[in-house]
């Protein structure tokens, strides 16, 4: 019998895991001894905060991140094939969503290993839920180009897609570039295009606001130094 691969969400910031993770998710995390994680140091901190009963250093952690070669994916399935349940953890939020863990999930399916997604916070879905933009059709694009003119070109292409398909377009930005991206959105988009920002989602400092592109001009400090999920769309 092979083990099961559990996809374990983690908090999106420094909060008590019990504030955003249901008891069943915490119970699974606390009973596992084998984990595949994006970064071992962060994962140990998450598991400690979740109240794992074993000494954290005694747990078996293997890293899977953007530097992991494709040839290293299959060996990560070894504990599962030996009958052990394994937990997959991201740096924050849901594993395998905008996260390198997706490669392990696909390998598990190919090996006929049971995959079990657990309940927890997803910044992308939280931002979409709270945006007021259309949730029937949407697309997530990760990071937009960091430099001009490629960034503004990408913004205008997403606006065309949102208008043509009536589909909300979502993307994220790092804290040190979020204010610059919001300024670019306010400048490159049509004045009436709606722009939603979701920062520090599920945390006490949470910010969620949706205004027209024109209304965001001069207000970029609202997202400065915050990891932001942006959305653009129409009523």
SVG drawing of the C-alpha trace seen along z (x, -y; Angstrom):
<svg xmlns="http://www.w3.org/2000/svg" viewBox="-21 -62 39 64">
<polyline fill="none" stroke="black" stroke-width="0.4" points="0.0,0.0 1.3,-3.4 0.9,-6.4 -1.2,-9.5 0.1,-12.9 -1.6,-15.6 -1.6,-19.2 -1.4,-21.3 -2.1,-25.0 -0.3,-27.3 -1.1,-30.9 -0.4,-33.8 1.5,-35.6 2.5,-35.7 -0.8,-34.6 -1.9,-31.7 -2.6,-28.8 -5.8,-28.1 -7.1,-31.4 -7.1,-30.3 -6.8,-26.5 -9.6,-24.1 -9.0,-21.4 -8.9,-18.6 -6.1,-20.3 -4.1,-20.8 -4.7,-17.2 -3.2,-15.8 -0.2,-18.1 0.4,-17.0 0.4,-13.3 2.7,-13.3 6.5,-12.7 7.4,-13.1 7.1,-16.4 8.1,-18.0 8.5,-21.7 9.5,-24.8 12.0,-25.9 12.9,-23.8 13.5,-26.7 10.1,-28.2 8.3,-24.8 9.8,-24.0 8.4,-27.3 5.0,-26.5 5.0,-23.0 6.1,-24.2 3.3,-26.9 0.8,-24.2 1.7,-22.3 3.4,-19.3 3.9,-16.9 7.3,-15.6 10.7,-17.4 10.7,-19.4 14.3,-18.5 13.3,-14.8 10.9,-15.2 11.9,-14.2 11.8,-17.3 12.8,-17.4 12.9,-20.6 11.2,-21.3 11.5,-24.8 12.2,-26.7 15.8,-25.4 14.9,-21.7 15.8,-19.9 13.1,-17.7 15.2,-14.6 14.9,-15.2 11.0,-15.0 10.6,-11.2 12.9,-10.4 10.6,-12.6 7.9,-9.9 10.0,-7.3 8.4,-7.7 5.0,-7.5 5.9,-4.3 7.2,-2.9 3.8,-3.4 4.3,-6.7 1.9,-9.6 3.6,-12.8 2.6,-16.4 3.3,-19.1 3.9,-22.6 4.4,-25.9 6.0,-29.1 2.5,-30.5 -1.0,-29.7 -2.0,-26.6 0.7,-24.3 0.8,-23.7 -1.1,-26.9 1.5,-29.4 3.9,-27.1 6.6,-24.5 4.8,-21.8 2.6,-21.2 5.3,-19.0 5.2,-16.6 1.4,-16.4 1.6,-15.5 4.3,-12.9 2.0,-11.4 -0.9,-11.1 1.3,-9.4 2.4,-6.9 -1.2,-6.3 -0.6,-7.8 -3.6,-9.3 -3.6,-13.1 -5.6,-14.8 -6.1,-18.6 -6.8,-20.1 -8.7,-23.3 -6.9,-26.6 -6.2,-30.1 -5.5,-30.9 -4.5,-34.5 -5.8,-34.2 -9.3,-33.0 -9.6,-35.3 -8.7,-38.3 -11.2,-37.3 -13.9,-36.7 -13.5,-40.1 -12.9,-42.1 -16.4,-42.5 -15.2,-41.6 -16.6,-38.7 -16.0,-35.3 -17.6,-33.2 -14.6,-33.6 -11.1,-34.5 -7.5,-33.8 -4.3,-34.0 -1.1,-35.2 1.5,-35.1 4.0,-38.0 3.8,-40.6 7.1,-41.9 9.0,-44.1 10.3,-46.6 8.8,-49.1 7.6,-49.0 6.9,-45.3 4.9,-45.9 2.5,-48.4 2.1,-46.3 1.1,-43.3 -1.3,-45.4 -3.1,-46.6 -3.3,-43.1 -4.9,-41.8 -7.4,-44.7 -8.3,-43.7 -8.8,-40.1 -10.9,-41.1 -13.1,-43.3 -13.5,-40.8 -14.1,-37.7 -15.7,-39.4 -13.2,-37.6 -11.4,-38.9 -7.6,-39.0 -5.5,-38.3 -1.8,-38.7 0.6,-39.2 3.5,-41.5 6.3,-41.5 6.3,-44.0 9.1,-46.1 7.4,-46.5 3.7,-46.6 3.5,-50.4 5.2,-50.8 2.8,-48.2 -0.3,-50.0 1.0,-53.3 1.5,-51.5 -2.1,-50.1 -3.5,-53.6 -1.6,-55.0 -1.9,-52.3 -5.5,-51.2 -8.6,-53.0 -9.9,-55.4 -13.1,-53.3 -11.4,-49.9 -11.8,-48.5 -8.6,-47.6 -8.8,-45.6 -6.0,-45.2 -5.8,-42.5 -2.8,-42.8 -2.1,-40.9 -5.1,-38.8 -6.5,-37.0 -4.1,-39.0 -5.0,-41.8 -3.4,-44.4 -5.6,-43.2 -6.4,-45.7 -9.0,-45.0 -10.2,-47.8 -11.6,-48.0 -11.7,-51.4 -11.5,-52.6 -8.0,-53.0 -8.4,-56.7 -9.3,-56.7 -6.0,-54.9 -3.8,-57.7 -1.7,-59.2 -2.7,-56.4 0.0,-53.9 1.4,-54.2 -1.6,-52.1 0.2,-49.0 3.8,-50.0 6.0,-47.2 3.1,-44.7 2.6,-41.5 -0.4,-42.2 -2.9,-40.2 -4.2,-42.5 -7.3,-42.1 -8.7,-44.0 -12.1,-43.8 -15.4,-45.5 -18.9,-45.7"/>
</svg>
